Amino acid sequence: MLFLTDRCPVGCAHCSVDSRGDSPTITDFELVDEIVEAICTRSERQLVGISGGEPFVERRGLAYASEQVVEAGKDLVVYTSGVWATRPETQPWIRDVLRRCSCVFLSTDAFHEEKIQNARFVRAAHAIAEEGVWIVVQVLDIPRMVDKAEVLLREAFGERYTEFAEVHLIPPLPYGRGAVVFMRTKHTPGRAFGPCGAVAAPVIRYDGLVSACCNENVLMGGGPEQLRRRCGSKDELNGAIDDFYSDPLLRSIGGVGPGALTAHPRFADLADEEFTSICELCWKLLRRTESDEEPDRVIQALDLVGRAAP
């Protein structure tokens, strides 16, 4: 994932990264060139996402990055609120970006309504569909908001909207401004957590900060420092990603899962401790190993078990 800008004009009260209209955005385009080049030359990843903030407010960066990703033979996904659909005719540069996408995640919920009125969402959906691109409508897993998303899709495409789009539910995240809106109430014992798929999805911010997973709170400074690197060139970026991919603990969290790691004697007390998310357990595991000077052989063995599993 390329986190292209912190900036977003929508100002949702639940924003998990606290994006605002005056938030930082790209200032060092030479560094962005190196970041995009590094992403494009990594052969182990076929799919590249571009998010923010709102990526369409960063015209130069989005136009360049989307073109380079597609020219490198990779699939492109862009995440947007559709805030750009202000008029009946979509600007040509926006259509160019949409045309390059394999699909577009188009977000909607009650928090968007002040800035993204129904008509704007419908125009955005039409523009994406007109380019032959599949739409994933991303909406909070709250019944009234899901119902509203389906109403908007019917307004855009009629009863056959499933030929153009699907609805993807996401949990409310208590990060950023969302920390004062949402609270997690479900608690799960550590031993019950399975593998984490997010740990294999690095996020690279426009300013060279790279996180080992797609937890937005990590990118914004939360969690253990082991999950972040600051990079100033494509070589440093590639080195950071290689380090994440080769870390036995991170690979075990994504392989056998953090629940299995609680069978390790040094993590045994976490087996029955209750957590509100897999991230909370992951951070505890990482903090217990941050001062290790030698590799933990049990973790290495669990990593091998995870990689050998079908």
matplotlib code that plots the C-alpha trace (Angstrom):
import matplotlib.pyplot as plt

x = [0.0, 1.2, -0.1, 0.0, -1.1, -2.4, -4.6, -8.4, -11.1, -14.0, -13.2, -15.1, -15.4, -14.4, -11.3, -8.8, -5.7, -7.0, -6.8, -7.8, -7.9, -4.7, -2.8, 0.7, 1.1, 4.0, 6.8, 9.7, 8.8, 12.3, 11.7, 8.3, 9.9, 12.2, 9.4, 7.3, 10.3, 10.9, 7.3, 7.2, 10.4, 9.3, 8.4, 6.8, 3.8, 1.3, -1.3, -0.6, -3.1, -3.0, -4.8, -4.5, -6.0, -7.8, -5.4, -7.3, -6.4, -2.7, -3.1, 0.6, 1.5, -1.6, -1.3, 2.4, 2.2, -0.8, 0.8, 4.1, 2.4, 0.3, 3.3, 5.2, 2.5, 0.9, -2.7, -3.8, -6.5, -7.3, -9.2, -11.4, -14.5, -15.5, -15.1, -13.8, -17.2, -18.3, -19.8, -21.5, -18.3, -15.4, -12.0, -9.9, -7.0, -9.3, -10.7, -7.2, -6.5, -9.8, -9.1, -5.8, -7.5, -8.4, -11.0, -11.8, -12.8, -15.5, -16.2, -19.5, -21.2, -23.1, -19.9, -19.4, -22.8, -22.0, -19.4, -20.3, -24.0, -25.9, -25.6, -21.8, -21.5, -23.7, -21.7, -18.5, -20.0, -21.1, -17.7, -15.9, -18.3, -18.1, -14.4, -15.3, -13.9, -15.3, -16.5, -16.1, -18.3, -16.6, -18.9, -18.8, -20.4, -23.4, -26.8, -28.2, -25.1, -25.1, -28.7, -27.9, -25.0, -27.4, -29.9, -27.2, -26.1, -29.7, -30.0, -26.8, -27.4, -30.9, -31.7, -28.9, -26.3, -24.5, -23.3, -21.2, -20.4, -20.2, -20.5, -17.6, -18.1, -15.4, -15.3, -15.3, -11.7, -10.9, -7.9, -7.3, -10.5, -12.3, -10.9, -13.5, -16.3, -15.8, -14.9, -14.1, -16.1, -15.4, -12.6, -10.8, -8.2, -4.8, -4.7, -7.8, -6.2, -5.3, -2.9, -2.8, -2.9, -2.2, 1.4, 2.4, 1.0, 3.5, 2.3, 4.7, 4.0, 4.9, 7.6, 9.5, 7.9, 7.2, 5.2, 5.2, 1.5, -1.7, -2.7, -3.1, -2.3, 1.2, 1.8, 0.7, 3.1, 1.2, 2.6, 6.1, 9.0, 9.8, 6.8, 8.2, 11.2, 12.2, 13.7, 15.2, 15.9, 14.6, 17.6, 16.7, 13.0, 13.8, 16.0, 13.3, 10.7, 13.2, 13.8, 10.0, 9.6, 12.5, 11.6, 10.8, 8.3, 6.4, 6.4, 5.0, 2.3, 1.3, 1.9, 0.9, -0.6, -0.1, -2.5, 0.0, 2.8, 1.3, 2.4, 5.9, 6.9, 7.9, 4.4, 2.4, 0.7, -0.9, -2.8, -5.7, -5.3, -8.1, -7.5, -9.8, -7.9, -5.2, -3.0, -3.1, -1.7, 0.8, 2.2, 2.7, 4.6, 6.8, 7.6, 8.7, 11.3, 12.5, 15.6, 16.6, 20.2, 20.1, 17.4, 14.8, 15.1, 11.5, 10.1, 12.4, 11.0, 7.4, 8.2, 9.4, 6.3, 4.1, 6.0, 5.8, 2.0, -0.1]
y = [0.0, 3.5, 6.0, 9.0, 11.9, 12.7, 15.4, 15.0, 17.7, 15.5, 15.7, 12.7, 12.5, 8.8, 9.1, 6.5, 8.5, 12.0, 13.4, 17.0, 19.5, 21.1, 17.9, 17.2, 16.0, 15.4, 18.0, 15.8, 14.4, 13.0, 10.7, 9.8, 8.8, 6.5, 5.0, 4.3, 2.8, 0.5, -0.6, -1.2, -3.4, -5.7, -8.9, -10.7, -8.3, -8.1, -5.8, -2.2, -0.1, 3.7, 5.4, 8.3, 10.7, 11.2, 10.3, 12.4, 15.6, 14.8, 15.1, 15.1, 12.2, 10.1, 10.6, 9.6, 6.7, 5.1, 5.3, 3.8, 1.0, -0.1, 0.2, -2.1, -4.8, -4.6, -4.4, -1.1, -0.4, 3.2, 4.0, 7.2, 8.9, 10.2, 13.8, 14.6, 14.0, 17.6, 18.0, 15.9, 15.6, 14.0, 15.7, 13.9, 13.3, 11.6, 9.4, 8.4, 7.3, 5.4, 3.6, 2.3, 0.6, -3.0, -1.9, 1.2, 1.2, 3.8, 4.6, 5.9, 6.2, 8.7, 10.5, 11.4, 12.9, 16.5, 16.7, 13.8, 14.2, 11.4, 13.0, 13.2, 9.6, 8.5, 10.6, 9.0, 5.5, 6.3, 7.6, 4.5, 2.1, 4.0, 3.1, -0.5, -0.7, -2.8, -0.9, -2.1, 0.1, 0.2, 0.9, 0.7, -2.5, -0.6, -1.8, 1.7, 2.6, -0.6, 0.0, 3.5, 2.2, -0.2, 2.6, 4.7, 1.8, 1.3, 5.0, 4.7, 1.4, 0.2, -3.2, -4.7, -2.8, -6.1, -6.2, -3.1, -3.2, -5.1, -3.9, -4.6, -4.1, -2.8, -2.7, 0.7, 1.6, 3.4, 5.1, 8.8, 10.8, 7.5, 6.9, 9.3, 7.8, 4.0, 1.6, -2.1, -4.2, -7.7, -9.5, -12.6, -14.8, -14.6, -18.3, -18.0, -15.7, -17.2, -15.9, -12.2, -11.6, -7.8, -8.4, -9.3, -6.0, -3.2, 0.4, 3.0, 6.7, 9.5, 10.8, 7.5, 6.0, 2.3, 0.1, -3.7, -4.1, -2.2, -1.1, 2.7, 3.4, 2.0, 4.3, 7.3, 6.4, 3.8, 0.4, -0.9, 0.7, -2.7, -2.2, 1.0, 2.2, 5.7, 5.5, 8.1, 6.2, 3.2, 1.1, 1.9, 1.1, -2.2, -3.1, -2.2, -4.4, -7.2, -7.0, -7.2, -10.2, -12.0, -11.4, -14.8, -13.3, -11.3, -14.3, -16.5, -14.0, -14.2, -18.0, -20.1, -17.0, -15.1, -17.6, -20.4, -18.3, -18.2, -21.9, -20.5, -20.3, -16.6, -15.8, -18.3, -15.8, -14.2, -17.3, -16.5, -12.8, -11.1, -8.7, -6.4, -7.0, -9.1, -6.0, -5.6, -9.1, -8.6, -5.5, -7.3, -10.1, -7.6, -5.5, -8.6, -9.4, -5.9, -6.2, -9.7, -9.8, -13.4, -15.1, -16.9, -20.6, -21.5, -18.6, -19.6, -23.2, -21.9, -19.8, -22.9, -24.8, -21.9, -21.8, -25.6, -25.8, -26.2]
z = [0.0, -0.9, 1.6, -0.8, 1.4, 4.9, 3.4, 3.0, 2.8, 4.1, 7.8, 9.0, 12.8, 12.7, 10.6, 11.8, 10.6, 11.6, 8.0, 7.6, 4.8, 6.0, 6.9, 5.4, 1.9, -0.6, -0.5, -1.6, -5.1, -5.6, -2.6, -3.9, -7.3, -5.4, -3.3, -6.4, -8.2, -5.2, -5.2, -8.9, -8.9, -6.1, -7.9, -5.0, -4.9, -7.8, -6.2, -5.1, -3.3, -3.1, -0.2, 2.2, 3.3, 0.0, -2.8, -5.4, -3.6, -4.5, -8.3, -9.3, -7.0, -7.9, -11.6, -11.6, -9.1, -10.8, -14.2, -13.0, -11.1, -14.2, -16.6, -14.2, -14.9, -11.5, -10.5, -9.0, -6.4, -5.3, -2.1, -2.3, -0.8, -4.3, -3.1, -6.6, -8.3, -8.0, -11.5, -14.1, -16.3, -14.6, -15.2, -17.8, -15.4, -12.9, -15.6, -16.6, -13.1, -12.8, -16.1, -14.8, -11.8, -11.4, -8.9, -6.8, -3.1, -2.8, 0.9, 2.2, 5.6, 7.7, 8.7, 5.0, 4.4, 5.2, 2.4, 0.2, -0.6, -2.3, -5.7, -5.5, -4.4, -7.4, -9.8, -8.5, -8.9, -12.4, -13.4, -12.1, -13.8, -17.1, -17.2, -16.8, -13.3, -10.5, -7.4, -3.8, -1.6, 1.7, 4.6, 8.4, 9.7, 11.2, 9.9, 9.1, 7.2, 5.2, 4.3, 3.2, 1.0, -0.8, -1.3, -2.9, -5.2, -6.3, -7.0, -9.2, -11.0, -10.1, -8.9, -11.0, -9.0, -8.1, -11.7, -11.0, -7.3, -4.1, -0.5, 1.8, 5.6, 7.8, 11.6, 13.3, 14.2, 17.5, 16.0, 15.1, 15.6, 15.7, 19.2, 20.7, 18.6, 18.8, 21.5, 21.2, 23.6, 22.4, 24.3, 23.0, 24.8, 23.3, 22.5, 20.2, 17.6, 14.3, 11.6, 10.8, 7.0, 7.5, 8.7, 5.1, 3.7, 4.3, 4.0, 2.6, 3.3, 0.9, 3.4, 3.5, 6.6, 6.1, 8.4, 8.5, 8.3, 7.3, 10.8, 10.2, 13.9, 13.4, 10.5, 12.7, 15.5, 17.5, 18.6, 18.8, 17.0, 15.4, 13.1, 11.6, 9.6, 8.3, 4.8, 2.6, -0.5, -2.5, -1.2, 2.4, 1.6, 0.0, 3.0, 5.5, 3.6, 3.4, 7.1, 7.8, 5.5, 7.1, 10.7, 12.3, 14.8, 12.2, 9.9, 12.8, 13.5, 9.9, 9.7, 12.7, 14.3, 17.5, 19.3, 18.6, 19.9, 23.4, 23.7, 23.9, 27.6, 27.4, 26.1, 28.1, 30.4, 27.3, 26.4, 28.8, 28.8, 26.9, 24.1, 22.1, 18.8, 17.3, 17.1, 20.8, 21.3, 18.4, 20.1, 23.4, 21.7, 19.8, 22.9, 24.8, 22.1, 21.3, 23.4, 22.2, 21.2, 19.8, 17.7, 19.8, 18.6, 19.5, 17.5, 14.6, 14.8, 14.8, 11.8, 10.0, 11.0, 9.6, 6.3, 5.9, 6.5, 3.4]

ax = plt.figure().add_subplot(projection="3d")
ax.plot(x, y, z, "-o")
ax.set_aspect("equal")
plt.show()
